[in-house]
Amino acid sequence: MSRRIVPLSVALFLMHASIGAAATPAPIEGDWIGGFDGHDGTVFISAHFEKGAAKGEALTGQIDLPLRGDRQVPLKNISASESKLSFEVPGANGNLLFEGRHQNGTVSGSVRQASSSTRFEMIKLAALAPETIADVTGDYELAPGRVIFITKSPSSGLLYLDQTGNRLGVLYPIAERTFVSGPSVVAGFPVELTITFDRAVNGGSPALIWQPKGQAPQRAVRKAFYTAEPIGYPSGSGASAVRLSGSLLLPNGPGPHPAVVMIHGSGAVTREALFPYADVFARNGIAVLISDKRGTGSSTGNWARATFDDLAGDALAGVQYLQTRREINARQIGLQGTSLGGWVAPLAASKAKGDVAFVIVESAPALTPLEHERLRVRSQLRADGFGPAHVAKAMAFMEQKFEVARTGKGWDRLEAAMARGKQEGWVSYVNAPTSLESLQWHWANVLSYDPQPALERLTCPVLVLYGELDTIVPASENRKRMEAAFTRAGHRDATIKVFEHANHGFFAAITGGKREAGALKGLVPGYLDTRVEWLRQRVTVTNAAATSTATAPDTDDDTGEQQSIQGGPRVPVPL
């Protein structure tokens, strides 16, 4: 187990979810969510039980404790009968022993570790059919200007976005069309929200029943603000050519619409990861192109061997595709990129010869990847409470890794250092290479990229957003470099805003570290609104039926700090 489980506190009764129950006991096999009380609050758990194919084969299972950073921990000594369930979770301070009774889709009982004990409860999840996902996704208007967006998650479940409440969370199915969500983005327990979807009746629109805990239920009818059209388009030529697959979100009305091409961050990510954020643009009359990154979903190619030039070419291929669409204003197509996309978007715009009308970058590095990695590792380790000795070891490993990348020598010693780092708990922070070949490819094609020339070549309006507590792209150093590039270039419309208490993904945070990720509750106020309002001041929204659901943030409030970088007179650029 990667982290020790803390000793339990004296029993503290857990909140009970008020949910409908089946008439007969649910089988143990399948997925469950629940929680127990630790010394620093409720510990959310997600468990899976199954039997092998052979008749009479023993029940096996695993458990996730995402708020602790523990995933797929194998369970021990599982015992189940018609009414009882017990199992153990191994831990450094002794096993956690769960013993409970199950009926009507719930299990409740006690959990013990040494001499401490408390209560636990689990809820059986229903199987989520693909047709249910397709049937319930969309926008639901709870009140004028208050929209709940339901979308498929990258893990094939469901997510909800409540822009007004700045909440984004996983929805867990407890019946065919009933879902629950909990106090954080990933936690489903204790239940704080229940959503039930009604089917369309007599030609009416589908609806959802929205019921936060302790409040009266509200009915929201599904409303179409835009259409989502599957599309495909080529990128590159010759041996490096790929075909990208995506979706074009077209606002209601004839257009022509301004448009945004959204660019992914790092990793193997598909269009689903962008959909909640694209929805906000599209509801406000701005078309959006989202795609599966090359080599993911339905797109061809290999994301793991894509250079910055490759990814910039993919972004410009999206711009070129939009220019062929009569519904799009070809003079008002721009780029939006987050994290890795914050390197890619300015590079693409600098190559576009005037075809890119604006750039929005969020958590955008203004350092070389080599500098960025050194700063990131130090910042993340410190935020997560690692002491100076472990930070020093991790930083020494980074220099050793870069030397091996440069020379191709010392791979065996690097592997030994990674093994030591795993034992000491810091290896997951250092982007440990999987092979010498991969490491050397990144040295030759990625790590030396300098974003400053591309930033200095930008002439279109630029919005740059940072989180004060971002430990991946620390705001202080990157903002300084970004400002310097715009000042050298004499840029006349560049706005930089730093959101207080925001982490890398603009979630409200305490430390900005990896370890608190599972406990994050929602986005910082003003983040989604800022992007829309800044853009609507620079493009023409032709859809008369589109009513902005964003509220322009007060630049004197405490949501962040804003500065305009101007060439010539320093005229503030309003947000």
C-alpha positions in Angstrom: 0.0 0.0 0.0 1.5 3.3 -1.0 0.4 5.3 2.0 -0.3 4.3 5.6 -3.9 4.4 6.8 -4.2 6.8 9.8 -5.6 5.6 13.1 -9.3 5.9 13.4 -10.9 8.4 15.8 -13.5 7.6 18.4 -16.8 6.7 16.8 -18.6 9.5 15.1 -21.9 8.6 13.4 -21.9 9.0 9.7 -24.6 10.8 7.7 -27.1 8.4 6.3 -28.2 8.8 2.6 -31.9 9.0 2.1 -32.3 6.8 -1.0 -34.8 4.4 -2.3 -34.0 0.7 -1.7 -34.8 -2.5 -3.6 -37.2 -5.0 -2.1 -34.7 -7.8 -2.0 -31.1 -8.0 -0.8 -28.6 -6.9 -3.4 -25.8 -9.4 -4.2 -22.4 -8.4 -2.9 -20.8 -8.7 -6.4 -20.5 -5.3 -8.1 -19.5 -1.8 -7.1 -20.2 0.0 -3.8 -19.5 3.5 -2.4 -19.5 4.6 1.2 -17.4 5.9 4.0 -16.1 5.7 7.5 -14.9 8.3 10.0 -11.1 9.0 10.3 -9.5 11.5 12.6 -9.7 14.2 10.0 -13.2 13.6 8.7 -15.1 11.1 6.6 -13.0 8.7 4.5 -14.7 8.1 1.2 -14.4 4.5 -0.1 -15.2 2.8 -3.4 -15.2 -1.0 -3.4 -15.6 -3.7 -6.0 -16.4 -7.4 -5.4 -16.5 -10.2 -7.9 -16.4 -14.0 -8.1 -14.4 -16.0 -10.6 -15.9 -17.9 -13.5 -15.8 -21.2 -11.8 -18.7 -22.2 -9.6 -18.0 -21.9 -5.9 -14.9 -19.7 -6.5 -14.1 -17.4 -3.6 -15.3 -13.8 -3.5 -12.5 -11.3 -4.3 -12.4 -7.5 -4.1 -10.5 -4.3 -4.0 -11.0 -0.9 -2.5 -10.1 2.7 -3.4 -9.6 5.4 -0.8 -9.1 8.3 -3.2 -8.9 11.0 -0.5 -5.9 9.1 0.9 -4.3 8.5 -2.5 -4.8 4.7 -2.2 -6.3 2.9 -5.2 -7.0 -0.8 -6.1 -5.9 -2.1 -2.7 -6.7 -5.9 -2.7 -9.0 -6.9 0.1 -8.2 -9.8 2.5 -10.4 -12.3 4.4 -13.6 -11.5 2.6 -16.6 -13.3 4.1 -20.2 -12.9 2.9 -23.5 -14.5 3.7 -27.1 -13.5 2.9 -27.1 -10.8 5.5 -23.4 -10.3 6.6 -20.2 -9.0 5.0 -16.7 -8.7 6.4 -13.4 -7.9 4.9 -10.0 -6.4 5.8 -7.9 -3.6 4.2 -4.2 -4.0 4.9 -2.4 -1.0 6.4 0.9 0.0 7.9 -0.7 0.5 11.4 -2.7 -2.7 11.2 -5.5 -4.0 9.1 -8.8 -2.2 8.9 -11.5 -4.8 9.7 -15.0 -4.0 8.3 -17.9 -6.0 9.7 -21.5 -5.2 8.7 -25.0 -6.4 7.8 -26.3 -5.9 4.3 -29.9 -5.5 3.2 -31.8 -3.5 0.6 -28.7 -2.3 -1.2 -26.8 -1.0 1.8 -24.2 -2.4 4.2 -23.6 -0.8 7.6 -21.6 -1.8 10.6 -18.3 -1.1 12.3 -14.7 -0.8 11.2 -11.9 -1.5 13.6 -8.2 -0.9 13.7 -6.3 -2.0 16.8 -8.4 -0.6 19.7 -10.1 2.1 17.7 -13.5 1.7 16.0 -16.2 3.7 14.2 -19.2 3.2 12.0 -19.1 2.6 8.2 -21.8 2.5 5.6 -21.8 1.5 1.9 -24.4 1.8 -0.9 -24.7 -0.6 -3.8 -24.3 1.0 -7.2 -26.5 0.1 -10.1 -25.1 -0.9 -13.5 -24.9 2.1 -15.8 -26.1 1.3 -19.3 -24.5 3.1 -22.3 -28.0 4.0 -23.5 -28.8 5.7 -20.2 -25.7 7.9 -20.5 -26.7 8.9 -24.1 -30.3 9.6 -23.0 -29.6 11.9 -20.0 -26.6 14.0 -21.1 -27.2 17.6 -21.9 -28.1 21.0 -20.3 -31.0 21.3 -17.8 -32.3 24.8 -16.9 -33.0 24.9 -13.2 -33.9 28.6 -13.4 -33.1 31.5 -15.8 -29.4 31.6 -16.0 -28.9 28.5 -13.8 -28.0 25.5 -15.9 -26.9 22.1 -14.8 -24.8 20.3 -17.4 -24.7 16.5 -17.5 -21.9 14.9 -19.5 -20.1 11.6 -20.0 -16.9 11.4 -17.9 -13.6 10.2 -19.4 -14.1 7.0 -17.3 -17.4 6.3 -18.9 -19.6 7.4 -16.0 -21.4 10.7 -15.6 -20.3 14.2 -14.4 -22.3 17.2 -13.6 -21.3 20.9 -13.8 -23.2 23.6 -11.9 -21.6 26.8 -13.1 -23.5 29.0 -10.8 -22.5 26.9 -7.8 -18.9 26.4 -9.1 -19.4 22.7 -8.6 -18.1 19.8 -10.7 -18.6 16.2 -9.5 -18.9 12.5 -10.3 -22.4 11.1 -10.4 -22.8 7.6 -9.0 -25.9 5.5 -10.1 -27.9 3.9 -7.3 -30.9 3.0 -9.6 -31.5 3.0 -13.3 -32.0 6.8 -13.5 -31.1 8.0 -10.0 -27.6 9.3 -9.1 -25.9 10.7 -6.1 -22.8 12.9 -5.5 -20.9 13.8 -2.4 -18.9 16.6 -0.8 -16.0 16.6 -3.2 -15.4 16.2 -7.0 -14.7 12.4 -6.7 -16.5 11.5 -3.4 -20.0 10.1 -3.6 -20.5 9.7 0.2 -21.8 11.2 2.5 -24.5 11.9 -0.1 -25.0 15.7 -0.6 -26.9 15.6 -3.9 -29.5 13.3 -5.5 -30.4 13.6 -9.2 -33.2 11.7 -10.7 -33.9 11.8 -14.5 -37.4 11.8 -15.8 -38.1 10.5 -19.3 -39.9 12.7 -21.8 -43.7 12.3 -21.6 -46.2 13.1 -24.3 -43.6 14.8 -26.5 -42.3 17.0 -23.6 -38.7 17.5 -22.8 -36.7 15.2 -20.5 -36.1 16.6 -17.1 -34.1 16.1 -13.9 -35.1 16.4 -10.3 -32.3 18.3 -8.5 -32.3 17.7 -4.7 -29.4 18.8 -2.5 -29.5 17.3 1.0 -31.9 19.0 3.3 -33.6 21.0 0.5 -36.8 20.7 -1.4 -36.5 19.0 -4.9 -36.4 21.2 -8.0 -37.4 20.2 -11.5 -35.2 21.3 -14.4 -36.1 20.7 -18.1 -33.5 19.8 -20.6 -32.8 22.7 -23.0 -30.7 22.6 -26.2 -28.5 25.7 -26.5 -26.4 24.2 -29.3 -25.9 21.1 -31.4 -22.9 18.7 -31.1 -21.8 17.4 -34.5 -19.3 14.6 -34.9 -16.5 15.6 -37.3 -13.2 14.5 -38.6 -10.4 16.4 -40.4 -6.8 15.7 -41.5 -3.6 17.2 -39.9 -0.1 17.1 -41.4 1.1 15.5 -44.5 3.1 12.5 -45.7 4.3 10.0 -43.1 3.4 12.3 -40.2 -0.2 12.8 -41.4 -3.0 11.9 -38.9 -6.8 12.1 -38.9 -8.4 13.8 -35.9 -11.8 13.0 -34.7 -13.9 15.5 -32.7 -17.1 17.3 -32.1 -18.2 20.7 -33.3 -20.5 22.5 -30.9 -22.7 25.0 -32.9 -24.9 27.5 -31.0 -28.5 27.8 -32.0 -29.1 30.3 -34.8 -27.8 30.9 -38.2 -24.4 32.4 -37.4 -21.8 33.0 -38.5 -20.5 32.3 -35.0 -17.1 33.1 -33.4 -15.3 29.8 -32.5 -12.7 28.4 -30.2 -10.4 25.4 -30.9 -9.7 23.8 -27.5 -6.2 22.2 -27.0 -5.6 19.4 -24.5 -3.2 19.3 -21.6 -0.8 16.4 -21.2 -1.5 12.7 -21.4 -3.9 10.4 -23.3 -7.0 12.5 -23.3 -10.1 12.6 -25.4 -12.8 15.2 -26.2 -14.8 14.2 -23.1 -12.3 15.9 -20.8 -13.0 19.2 -22.5 -16.8 19.0 -22.8 -17.8 20.6 -19.5 -15.7 23.7 -20.3 -16.7 23.7 -24.0 -20.3 23.7 -22.9 -19.9 27.1 -21.2 -18.6 28.7 -24.4 -21.3 27.1 -26.6 -24.2 28.2 -24.3 -22.9 31.7 -24.7 -23.1 31.8 -28.5 -19.4 30.7 -29.2 -18.9 27.6 -31.3 -16.3 25.1 -30.0 -14.2 22.4 -31.7 -13.1 19.7 -29.3 -11.2 16.7 -30.4 -9.6 13.4 -29.3 -5.9 14.1 -29.0 -3.9 12.3 -31.7 -3.6 8.6 -30.8 -6.6 8.6 -28.5 -10.3 7.9 -29.0 -11.0 7.9 -32.7 -8.0 9.9 -33.7 -5.0 8.3 -35.4 -1.3 9.0 -34.6 0.7 8.7 -31.4 0.4 11.4 -28.7 3.4 10.0 -26.8 5.7 10.9 -29.7 4.1 14.2 -30.6 6.4 17.3 -30.7 5.2 20.8 -29.9 5.2 21.5 -33.7 3.0 18.4 -34.2 0.5 19.5 -31.6 0.5 23.1 -32.9 -0.2 21.7 -36.4 -3.1 19.8 -35.0 -4.5 23.0 -33.5 -4.1 24.8 -36.8 -5.8 21.9 -38.6 -8.8 22.6 -36.4 -8.7 26.3 -37.4 -8.5 25.4 -41.1 -11.4 23.0 -40.8 -13.6 25.7 -39.1 -12.7 28.1 -41.9 -14.5 25.8 -44.3 -17.8 25.9 -42.3 -20.3 28.6 -43.4 -21.7 28.6 -39.8 -18.4 30.0 -38.5 -17.0 33.5 -38.7 -13.6 32.8 -40.3 -12.2 36.0 -39.0 -13.1 35.2 -35.3 -11.5 31.8 -34.7 -9.2 31.5 -31.7 -7.3 29.0 -29.6 -7.7 27.9 -25.9 -5.1 25.8 -24.2 -4.5 24.6 -20.6 -1.2 23.4 -19.1 0.6 21.7 -22.0 -1.9 23.4 -24.2 -0.5 26.7 -22.8 2.7 26.0 -24.7 0.9 24.8 -27.8 -1.6 27.6 -28.3 0.9 30.5 -28.6 3.1 28.4 -30.8 0.2 27.6 -33.2 -1.0 31.2 -33.2 2.6 32.5 -34.0 2.6 30.2 -37.1 -0.9 31.1 -38.2 -0.2 34.2 -40.3 -3.2 36.1 -38.9 -5.7 33.2 -39.0 -5.9 33.1 -35.2 -8.1 35.9 -33.8 -7.4 35.4 -30.1 -5.6 33.1 -27.6 -6.7 32.0 -24.1 -4.2 30.1 -22.1 -4.6 28.8 -18.6 -2.0 27.5 -16.2 0.4 28.2 -19.1 4.1 27.5 -18.7 6.4 30.4 -19.9 9.6 28.4 -19.1 11.3 25.7 -21.1 10.0 22.2 -20.2 13.4 21.5 -18.6 13.1 24.5 -16.3 9.4 23.7 -15.7 10.1 20.2 -14.5 12.7 21.3 -12.0 10.3 23.9 -10.6 7.3 21.6 -10.6 8.9 18.8 -8.7 10.1 21.1 -5.9 6.8 22.9 -5.6 4.6 19.7 -5.6 6.8 17.9 -3.0 6.8 20.9 -0.7 3.0 21.4 -1.0 2.5 17.8 0.0 4.6 18.0 3.1 7.8 16.3 2.0 10.8 17.3 4.1 14.0 18.9 2.9 15.8 15.6 2.7 13.3 13.9 0.4 13.0 17.1 -1.7 16.8 17.1 -2.1 16.8 13.4 -3.2 14.1 14.0 -5.7 15.9 17.1 -7.2 19.1 15.1 -7.4 17.2 12.4 -9.2 16.0 15.0 -11.7 19.5 16.1 -12.5 20.6 12.5 -12.8 17.6 11.8 -15.2 18.5 14.8 -17.4 22.2 13.7 -17.5 21.2 10.2 -18.6 18.8 11.7 -21.2 21.7 13.9 -22.6 24.4 11.2 -22.7 22.5 7.9 -22.9 24.7 6.6 -20.1 23.7 5.4 -16.6 20.3 3.9 -17.2 20.9 1.1 -14.7 21.8 3.5 -11.9 18.7 5.6 -12.8 16.5 2.5 -12.5 18.0 1.9 -9.0 17.3 5.5 -8.0 13.7 5.1 -9.2 13.3 2.0 -7.0 14.6 3.9 -4.0 12.3 6.8 -4.8 9.3 4.4 -4.8 10.2 3.2 -1.3 10.5 6.8 -0.1 7.3 7.9 -1.7 8.5 10.6 -4.1 8.9 8.7 -7.4 5.4 9.6 -8.6 6.3 13.3 -8.6 9.4 13.0 -10.9 7.8 11.8 -14.1 9.9 8.7 -14.0 10.8 7.5 -17.5 9.7 4.1 -18.7 12.7 3.5 -21.0 16.0 5.0 -22.1 14.6 5.4 -25.6 11.6 7.4 -24.3 13.8 9.5 -22.1 16.2 10.4 -24.9 13.3 11.1 -27.3 11.9 13.7 -24.9 15.3 15.2 -24.4 15.7 15.7 -28.1 12.2 16.7 -29.0 10.5 18.3 -25.9 12.6 19.4 -23.0 14.6 22.1 -24.7 11.5 23.9 -26.3 11.7 27.7 -25.5 8.2 29.3 -25.5 9.5 32.9 -25.4 9.9 33.5 -29.2 6.3 32.3 -29.9 5.0 34.5 -27.1 6.9 37.5 -28.4 5.4 36.9 -31.9 1.8 37.0 -30.7 -0.2 40.0 -32.0 -3.8 38.9 -31.4 -5.6 39.5 -28.0 -4.4 37.2 -25.3 -5.9 36.2 -22.0 -3.7 34.4 -19.5 -5.1 32.8 -16.3 -3.1 31.4 -13.4 -4.0 29.8 -10.1 -2.2 31.2 -7.0 -1.7 27.7 -5.6 -0.7 26.0 -8.8 2.2 23.7 -7.9 2.5 22.3 -11.4 2.9 25.7 -13.2 3.7 28.0 -10.3 2.1 31.4 -11.0 4.8 33.7 -9.6 7.7 32.6 -11.9 5.6 31.9 -15.0 3.6 35.1 -14.8 6.9 37.0 -14.6 8.2 35.4 -17.7 4.9 35.9 -19.5 4.8 39.6 -18.7 8.4 40.1 -19.8 7.6 38.5 -23.2 4.6 40.7 -23.8 6.4 43.8 -22.7 9.3 43.1 -25.0 6.9 42.6 -27.9 4.9 45.8 -27.1 1.7 43.7 -27.0 -1.3 45.9 -26.9 -4.0 43.5 -25.7 -2.7 41.0 -23.2 -4.4 40.4 -19.9 -3.1 38.3 -17.1 -5.2 37.3 -14.1 -4.2 35.2 -11.0 -7.0 33.5 -9.1 -6.5 33.3 -5.4 -6.8 29.9 -3.7 -6.9 28.2 -7.2 -4.8 25.2 -8.1 -3.6 24.0 -11.5 -7.1 23.1 -12.6 -8.7 26.2 -11.0 -10.3 24.2 -8.2 -10.5 25.9 -4.8 -7.5 24.5 -2.9 -5.6 24.7 0.4 -2.1 23.7 -0.6 -2.4 23.0 -4.4 -0.6 19.7 -3.8 -1.5 16.3 -5.3 -2.5 14.8 -2.0 -5.6 17.0 -1.6 -6.9 16.4 -5.1 -9.5 13.9 -4.0 -11.0 16.4 -1.4 -11.4 19.3 -3.8 -15.0 20.6 -3.7 -15.3 22.8 -6.8 -14.0 25.5 -9.0 -12.9 29.0 -7.8 -15.6 31.7 -8.2 -15.3 33.7 -11.4 -13.1 31.2 -13.4 -15.6 30.1 -16.0 -17.3 33.5 -16.2 -14.0 35.3 -16.8 -13.2 33.4 -20.0 -16.6 34.0 -21.5 -16.9 37.7 -20.6 -13.3 38.4 -21.9 -14.0 36.7 -25.1 -17.5 38.2 -25.7 -15.9 41.6 -25.5 -13.7 40.8 -28.4 -15.9 38.8 -30.8 -19.4 39.3 -32.3 -22.0 36.8 -31.0 -24.7 36.8 -33.7 -27.1 34.4 -32.0 -29.8 36.7 -30.6 -31.3 33.9 -28.7 -28.1 33.2 -26.7 -28.3 34.8 -23.3 -25.0 34.9 -21.3 -25.1 32.7 -18.2 -21.9 34.3 -17.1 -21.7 37.2 -14.6 -18.9 39.6 -15.2 -16.6 39.4 -12.2 -15.9 42.5 -10.1 -12.2 43.3 -10.7 -12.1 44.7 -7.1 -13.2 41.5 -5.4 -10.9 38.9 -3.9 -11.1 36.3 -6.6 -7.8 37.3 -8.1 -5.4 39.9 -9.3 -5.4 41.3 -12.8 -2.9 43.2 -14.9 -3.0 44.4 -18.5 0.3 44.4 -20.4 0.3 47.2 -23.0 2.6 48.5 -25.6 2.4 52.3 -25.4 -0.2 53.8 -23.1 -1.2 51.4 -20.3 -4.9 51.3 -20.9 -6.6 48.7 -18.6 -8.3 45.8 -20.5 -11.6 45.2 -18.6 -12.7 41.8 -17.5 
